C-alpha cells in the first residue's frame, strides 16, 4: 500500500484537486461572462487551464535547456493565465454571492428605512416635548396671574380675569393636543423599531450570509465591502497554491523519492520482540599442573670450569686481488696487487683527485 500511496502521491492529489476546483470556477465564471457563446468559451478556458499546468511543469523540468525566447514567452503566458483564472474565480464567487444576498440585502434596506423613520419620529417627539414644556410653563404663569387678579379684584378687573382665563384655557387645549401627538408618535416609533428588530433578526438567522452580516457590523463596514475583500483573499491564494503544488510534485518526481518499507508493528505500536540468542556456556578445562622432578646434581659431580684464554689478534691476511684483470701495466698508478682496504682507499683518492675534490 505504501509503495503506491506515499507523500508524492498526496502532493499530486492535492495539486490536481485544487487545480480542478480553480479550473471549474474559472471556466464557469468565463462561461457566465460570455453567455452568448458559453460552451465555446468554457471549452477554450478548459484548454487554457490544461496548457497552463503543462507549461509550468515543462518550465520547471527543462528550465536550463529552454531557449530564452521560448522561456520568456511561456513564463509571461503562464502569469497571464493565472490572472485570467483568478478573474474567472472572482466572477464566479461574486455571482454566487449576488444570488444568495438578494433577499438579505433587500431586508437590510428595509431595516435602514425603518430605522430612519423611527429616528425622524424621535426628533419630532423631542421637538413637541420641548413645546409642551414651554406651554406648561406659560400655563403656570397664567394661573398665578389669575390668582393675583382675583385677590386684588376691583371694579373693571372682571374683564381682565375673564381674558386671562380664556388664555389659560387655550394653553390647556394646546398642551392636550401636543400630548396626544407625542403619544401617537411614540407608539408609531415603537412599532417601527419592533419591525426593524424582527427584520434584522431574520437577516442574521434565516439567511445564508449571516456570518458576513455579523462581521460587517462588528467592524462597521458595509456588507458588500466585506464579501468583496473576502472573495479577493480567496482568489489570491487559490490558483497560486495549485501552481505551487504542481511545482512541488515535479520537484519530488525529479528528485526520485525513495519509498521505505513500513515497519511491522504490534497492537501497541511497538517493535516486535527480537529473538534472544542462545547463550552457550563454555566449559573451561583447567589442566592439571605438571610437576617436574628436579634433577639434583651434586656439586661434587660437576666438572670444574676451565678459564678461557683470550685469542691473539690475527693479522689481516694480505689477500692478493688482481687489478686490471691481472694484467700488469707500468703506466697504471695503482699497484698490481693490494688488499681490499688498500684498493678502496686508492680508488677513493683517485676519484677525488680526478673530480677536483682533493689535491
Secondary structure, DSSP 8 states (H G I E B T S, - for coil): -TTTSSHHHHHHHHHHHHHHHHHHHHHHHHHHHTGGGHHHHHHHHHHHHHHHHHHHHHHHHTTTTS-HHHHHHHHHHHHHHHHHHHHHHHHHHHHHHHHHHHHHHHHHHHHHHHHHHHHHHHHHHHHHHHHHHHHHHHHHHHHHHHHHHHHT--TTHHHHHHHHHHHHHHHHHHHHHHHHHHHHHHHHHHHHHHHHHHHHHHHHHHSTTHHHHHHHHHHT--HHHHHHHHHHHHHHHHHHHHHHHHHHHHHHHHHT--------B-TTS-B---------------------------GGGS------------------EESGGG---TT-SS-SEE-HHHHHHHHHHHHHHHTTS--
